[in-house]
Amino acid sequence: MTELSYDDFLRVDIRVGQITRAEPYPEARKPAIKLWMNFGPELGERKSSAQLTRHYTPETLIGRRILAVVNFPPRQIGKFMSEVLVLGVPDETEEVVLLKPDFDVPLGGRMF
């Protein structure tokens, strides 16, 4: 594993967002869900496609606070433009489990 400097870490902008809308994405190569998230007044709404179908449905995601990298360049996922990278960790079968703050924190808050 390559070591990073603290300055390298500071270049990755990870923020708190809240999922405001979620839809199935059946056109994706692997089962996925389209997400729209509010990152507060500074960043506003951003969207992403995420392979979350094992543990989540669109209905269970609405209102959930998540962590996402907001300063990667947008990436075309099929016909959908993904603007942020929603963060998660693998469970015992390598399926995504979302990362989230333990408490109700302000939208747009930057991880440190």
C-alpha positions in Angstrom: 0.0 0.0 0.0 1.3 3.5 -0.9 1.6 5.9 2.0 -0.1 9.3 1.6 0.9 12.6 3.1 -1.6 14.6 5.1 -1.7 17.1 2.1 -2.7 14.2 -0.1 -5.6 13.3 2.3 -6.7 17.0 2.3 -7.1 16.9 -1.5 -10.0 14.3 -1.2 -13.1 16.2 -0.4 -15.5 13.9 1.5 -18.8 15.5 2.5 -22.1 14.6 4.2 -25.1 14.4 2.0 -28.7 13.3 2.3 -30.4 11.2 -0.3 -33.5 13.0 -1.5 -34.4 10.8 -4.5 -33.6 7.2 -5.5 -34.6 5.2 -8.5 -33.8 1.7 -9.8 -31.2 1.7 -12.6 -32.0 -1.4 -14.7 -30.0 -0.2 -17.7 -26.7 -0.5 -15.7 -24.5 -3.5 -16.4 -24.6 -4.5 -12.7 -27.8 -3.9 -10.6 -27.6 -0.3 -9.4 -29.7 2.6 -8.0 -29.6 6.2 -9.2 -29.3 8.6 -6.3 -29.9 12.3 -5.9 -28.3 13.9 -2.8 -28.4 17.3 -1.1 -25.0 18.4 0.1 -26.2 21.7 1.6 -26.1 25.3 0.3 -22.5 25.3 -0.8 -22.6 22.3 -3.1 -26.3 21.8 -3.6 -27.7 18.6 -5.3 -25.4 16.0 -6.8 -26.2 12.6 -8.3 -24.6 9.2 -8.4 -25.2 5.6 -9.5 -24.3 3.0 -6.9 -24.4 -0.8 -6.8 -26.4 -1.0 -3.6 -29.2 -3.4 -4.5 -28.3 -6.2 -2.1 -28.9 -4.3 1.1 -31.0 -1.3 0.0 -34.1 -0.4 -2.1 -34.8 3.0 -3.4 -37.5 3.5 -0.8 -35.2 2.7 2.1 -32.5 5.2 0.9 -34.7 8.3 1.0 -33.7 10.6 3.8 -30.5 8.6 4.7 -27.3 10.6 5.3 -24.3 9.3 3.5 -20.6 10.2 2.9 -19.3 10.9 -0.6 -16.3 12.1 -2.4 -17.5 15.3 -4.1 -14.3 16.4 -6.0 -13.8 13.6 -8.5 -14.6 14.5 -12.1 -18.1 13.4 -13.3 -18.2 9.9 -14.8 -20.7 8.6 -17.4 -22.4 5.4 -16.1 -24.4 4.3 -19.1 -26.9 7.1 -19.8 -26.5 8.6 -16.3 -23.8 11.1 -15.3 -22.4 10.3 -11.8 -21.1 13.4 -10.1 -20.0 12.0 -6.7 -18.6 8.7 -5.3 -20.8 7.5 -2.5 -18.7 5.6 0.1 -19.2 2.2 1.5 -17.4 -0.9 2.7 -17.9 -4.5 1.7 -19.8 -7.0 3.8 -18.8 -10.7 4.1 -20.0 -11.3 0.6 -18.4 -8.2 -0.9 -21.7 -6.3 -1.2 -21.8 -2.6 -0.4 -22.7 -1.3 3.0 -23.0 2.6 3.1 -20.9 4.7 5.4 -22.9 7.3 7.4 -22.4 9.6 10.3 -23.6 8.3 13.7 -25.4 11.6 14.5 -27.5 14.1 12.6 -24.8 16.4 11.3 -25.2 19.4 9.0 -25.4 18.7 5.2 -22.2 19.5 3.4 -20.0 19.0 6.4 -16.5 18.0 5.4 -14.8 14.9 6.8 -11.6 15.5 8.8 
